[in-house]
Amino acid sequence: MVFSSTLFLFLYLVITLALYYIVPLKLRNLVLLVVSLIFYGWGEPVYIVIMFASIAIDYTHGMLVTRCKNKGNLRGAKGAVVSSVICNLALLFFFKYWDFIAASLSAVGLNFMPQLGLELPIGISFYTFQTMSYTIDVYRGDAREQRNIVTFGTFVTLFPQLIAGPIVRYKDLDDQLVERTCNVEKFAQGVQRFVLGLAKKVLLADNLSQLWKIYQATPGDELSFLGAWLGIIAFALHLYFDFSGYSDMAIGLGKMLGFEFLENFNYPYLSKSATEFWRRWHISLGNWFRDYLYIPLGGNRVGTPRLLFNLLVVWAATGIWHGASWNFLIWGLYYFFWLAVERLVLKKYLDKAPGWVGHIYGLLVILVGWAIFAVEDFSAMGDYLRAMFGMGAGLVDSHFLYYLKSFALVLILGILGATPLAKTVWHKLPGKARRVIFPVLMLLALILSTAYLVDGTYNTFIYFRF
């Protein structure tokens, strides 16, 4: 089940909200736990077992950490944290990376690991990171031990952000799991944010994906310079509106239920460097790696060789987190290279250069990176990158102008929507005009999105496979 479906919008969500607000306050976490398990298990009920395992592992390890700390046994508390991390990563490794490693070894003649052909549980990359944060936060004293297993289970399974983020750390929800504010104003804000995210996903991302699919399927010897750039721009906008749209819907659903989730995007395509891009893109993942990997490794308060090692570890992990494929690892190492170069050499020049120079540099780095990210087959990736650098089938292909004209409106809306221009113009309108126009726009967005969902084909969120 996905947010952008009529089943979710007009059945699941309606029933869930009705139950949530009918029951007494003390039963709301239990309702959330049950409906979240139903949400997750709708398409693959067998994997609810993994969810129960994650709850049990981290619930018991959290109590063990607290017990050891109360007795002054810091070594035992550290051991419990390590055990929790190993258990969580073992689940992630088994389901996400076993077949990848087995296939890679088999390709070089090593066949001691059989390929199991297991389906990847939806959202496992997200919820394993979330559950790992619990025992670490408890050990650090950033969060309290949670003795109520229903409350803890609600954190692990919370359906708004369960399968594609934002990655919500336990310390950010600790107090909200016990007590949260639910009122009409907050609920209305949640509805508005959800509808905005739905429109971004259905009206922009899904249409932009059609243009990307055309160029993704174009044979390498037919891919032109302008065609390759048009395709990767479509992918970049598609990915942004798909993922940020999901995040908007998750944040909106959270508000409807009384939760406040942190923002996950901040106009990343306005970045003037790769470093700035990763402060604006998938913020929750960047914060997770910073707090639970980069800083424990020593962060930037070390010498240059160790700093480069820390960056290498973090960006290799960031790349492979996104998928069990070599192109994702290469993509992570690609960003390691640019972040290291910026830190050691480029930053002082970028800071002094005019803003437009940084924007052009940043977009070039980002878009070339997306080509590595989007094309898993090495041969096809090579063809695509060669075309982007003018070594393909000429400057322009015979279909370029047709596709540019056909997708012009959604491309323009996508480019403008990736900037704060609309928000700036909106806030310059008189307050009375905004109060009249806003509900009309929200209703129109909901009607158009629903019409697309009814008439369109199923198109899941791209980050589900990560």
Secondary structure, DSSP 8 states (H G I E B T S, - for coil): --SSSHHIIIIIHHHHHHHHHHS-GGGHHHHHHHHHHHHHHTT-GGGHHHHHHHHHHHHHHHHHHHHHHHTT-HHHHHHHHHHHHHHHHHHHIIIIIHHHHHHHHHHTT--SS--------TTHHHHHHHHHHHHHHHHHTSS-----HHHHHHHHH-GGGTTT-----HHHHHHHHH-----HHHHHHHHHHHHHHHHIIIIIIHHHHHHHHHHHSS-GGG--HHHHHHHHHHHHHHHHHHHHHHHHHHHHHHHHTT-------S-GGG-SSHHHHHHHSSHHHHHHHIIIIIHHHTTTSS-HHHHHHHHHHHHHHHHHHT-SSHHHHHHHHHHHHHHHHIIIIIHHHHHHS-HHHHHHHHHHHHHHHHHHHH--SHHHHHHHHHHHTT-SS-S--TTHHHHHHHTHHHHHHHHHHTSSHHHHHHHHS-HHHHHHHHHHHHHHHHHHHHHHHHHS-----GGGG-
